[in-house]
Amino acid sequence: MVGKFIVVEGIDKSGKTTVALKVKEYLQKYKKSIHCMSFPERTTEIGKILNKFLSKKIKLPNETVHLLFSANRWEFAKEISEKRKDQIILCDRYYLSGLSYSIVNGLDEEWCEFSDKGLPKPDLTIFIDIKPTEVVCRKGFGEEIYECSEYQKKVYEVLKINVLKSKEFMIIDGNLSIEEIVENISLSILNLK
C-alpha cells in the first residue's frame, strides 16, 4: 500500500481531533494502516513549553511562539516521511495553522513560511469550514490563549485563504453531521491517487 499524508485544519474547537479519530475508525474497516498525530505534539520538551504557553501559564513573544510551533513540527518530520511510505497519516493541524495564527498575530508571512520550508507536504489538506460563532459554545472553548471569538474570526479568514492556496485541498461544511463529515472525508482519502 502506498501511504498518504492527510492534514485536517480548522479553527479551534471545529472538531478536527474528533473527525481524525473517526476517519481512522472508518478507514480501518478497509484494512488501511492509519497513524494519527496532532500538532502541537505536547509530550516533547518543545511541546511542553507550547502547552504552558497555550494554557496561559507563561508569556512568550509572537516570534518565539511561531518558531516553537515550527520546531515542534520539525521534531516529527522524519517520522512523517517514513510512515507515509506505507501508512495513511491523519494529522490534526500542521503548518498552515502555524502560518495563519502567526499572520493574525502580526508577523510577516514570508518570515513565517521560512521556518517550515522543507517539511513534508500533505497529499491532501482538509478544512473543516465552520464559523467561529458556531464553536464558541462548545465545551472547553476559552480555556486556551487563542480561544476568543474575535481572534478565531480572523484566524478563520486567514486559514481558509491559506488552505485555498494548497495544491490539494478539500473544504467540508463543518455544520454537517459528524457521520456525513467522516464519510465524505474517508471516501475522498480512499479515492486519492
C-alpha angles and dihedrals in degrees: 000000000000111000130226135208110222123183123199112205133182142123122291114297093010091129100260096140094044091048093049092051093047092046087052090055091047094050093046087065085066091053092252120156106235132187120189123203136167136205130254089042097207101194098074122081090256090045091053091055090049090049091054090050095047092047089053095246095122136023123226135176114262092244091055091048091051093049092047091052089049092047089051090057091047089055087068101034094102092046091051091049092050098043095045089065092076108000138064108243115204109196124192102213127345138175097319089064091050091048094046097047091047092050089051087051089059101258123143112264095221092049090049094049093053096071092055098047109124097025115133110276120230120247088215133011115202119199117201099213109210126140120243090240088064096055104043091087094051119113113276097014109149097027094106131058099255096043104108125114099241093046092048090049089060092044090050092055095046095041093051091051090049092049090051088056090056119109094233119021143153126200115205127189106249091204092068117101115276089247092055093046093049094047094048093049094043093051091048090053093047089052095050113120 
